[in-house]
Amino acid sequence: MSTNYNEIMDIIYSLETNTSKMPDQEIINKILSWTPSYSCESAAEGYFMVVSTVLHFRPHLEEQLIIKAIEPLYYLGIDNPQDVIGWINHYHLSKGPYRPWKYGSHWLGTAHTKV
């Protein structure tokens, strides 16, 4: 079953307010079953909005989640690690509807170089 936007936002809010009791695997499953958009650019932005925020609070999930966030970039032809980092840096400054949230922006500014 696919995850809807409200379920994704519930995950984010519960992490930000320190009320999340959701196990790691459930968070992973919900993100992996979410489709933020059928446009690759918007999908990448949506995944990075969510994944960057989750990784701020649960950095140990990086390996499982970053692959999903990067997947739409691959479909856009962005497969070189330096180009991926360049896209992330550009996204980090985004003001669009899927712009990074406060904690996600912090993760993007510090930890994304491991990508």
C-alpha positions as CSV (number, residue, x, y, z in Angstrom):
1,M,0.0,0.0,0.0
2,S,1.3,3.4,-0.9
3,T,2.0,6.2,1.7
4,N,0.2,9.5,1.3
5,Y,1.5,13.0,1.9
6,N,-0.3,13.4,5.2
7,E,1.3,10.2,6.5
8,I,4.7,11.5,5.5
9,M,4.0,14.9,7.2
10,D,3.0,13.0,10.4
11,I,6.4,11.3,10.4
12,I,8.1,14.6,10.0
13,Y,6.1,16.4,12.7
14,S,6.5,13.5,15.2
15,L,10.3,13.5,14.7
16,E,10.5,17.3,15.0
17,T,8.4,17.3,18.2
18,N,10.3,14.3,19.6
19,T,7.0,12.3,19.9
20,S,7.8,9.7,17.3
21,K,7.5,6.1,18.5
22,M,7.6,4.8,15.0
23,P,10.2,2.1,14.5
24,D,13.0,2.7,11.9
25,Q,11.8,0.0,9.6
26,E,8.3,1.5,9.5
27,I,9.7,4.9,8.6
28,I,11.8,3.3,5.9
29,N,8.8,1.4,4.5
30,K,6.6,4.5,4.4
31,I,9.1,6.6,2.7
32,L,9.9,3.9,0.1
33,S,6.2,3.5,-0.7
34,W,5.6,7.2,-1.1
35,T,5.6,8.9,-4.5
36,P,5.9,12.7,-4.1
37,S,5.5,13.3,-7.8
38,Y,5.6,11.7,-11.2
39,S,8.0,14.3,-12.4
40,C,11.6,13.3,-11.7
41,E,12.7,16.8,-10.6
42,S,9.7,17.2,-8.2
43,A,10.1,13.6,-6.9
44,A,13.8,14.3,-6.1
45,E,12.8,17.5,-4.3
46,G,10.1,15.7,-2.4
47,Y,12.3,12.9,-1.3
48,F,15.1,15.2,-0.3
49,M,12.7,17.3,1.7
50,V,11.6,14.2,3.7
51,V,14.8,12.2,3.8
52,S,17.0,15.1,4.9
53,T,14.7,15.9,7.8
54,V,14.4,12.2,8.8
55,L,18.2,11.8,8.6
56,H,18.7,14.8,10.9
57,F,17.0,12.9,13.6
58,R,17.9,9.3,12.6
59,P,21.3,9.5,10.8
60,H,21.7,5.8,11.0
61,L,19.0,5.4,8.3
62,E,21.1,7.2,5.7
63,E,22.2,4.1,3.7
64,Q,18.6,2.9,3.3
65,L,17.0,6.3,2.6
66,I,19.5,8.2,0.5
67,I,19.3,5.7,-2.3
68,K,15.6,6.5,-2.7
69,A,16.2,10.2,-2.7
70,I,18.9,9.9,-5.3
71,E,16.9,7.6,-7.6
72,P,15.0,10.3,-9.5
73,L,18.3,12.1,-10.1
74,Y,19.6,9.0,-11.9
75,Y,16.5,9.0,-14.1
76,L,17.3,12.7,-14.9
77,G,20.8,11.6,-16.1
78,I,22.5,12.8,-12.9
79,D,24.7,9.9,-12.0
80,N,28.1,11.4,-11.3
81,P,28.7,11.9,-7.6
82,Q,29.9,15.5,-8.1
83,D,26.8,16.3,-10.1
84,V,24.6,14.8,-7.4
85,I,26.3,16.9,-4.8
86,G,25.9,19.9,-7.1
87,W,22.2,19.2,-7.4
88,I,21.9,18.9,-3.6
89,N,23.7,22.2,-3.1
90,H,21.3,23.9,-5.6
91,Y,18.3,22.2,-3.9
92,H,19.5,23.3,-0.5
93,L,18.9,26.9,-1.5
94,S,15.4,26.1,-3.0
95,K,12.4,28.1,-2.2
96,G,9.9,25.8,-4.0
97,P,7.0,23.8,-2.6
98,Y,9.3,20.9,-1.6
99,R,12.0,23.2,-0.1
100,P,14.1,21.8,2.7
101,W,12.7,22.2,6.2
102,K,14.7,23.6,9.1
103,Y,16.2,20.3,10.3
104,G,16.5,19.0,6.7
105,S,18.4,22.1,5.7
106,H,20.8,21.5,8.5
107,W,21.5,18.0,7.4
108,L,21.8,19.1,3.8
109,G,24.4,21.7,4.8
110,T,26.6,19.3,6.8
111,A,26.1,15.6,6.1
112,H,25.3,15.4,2.4
113,T,28.9,15.4,1.4
114,K,28.9,11.7,2.4
115,V,26.6,11.0,-0.6
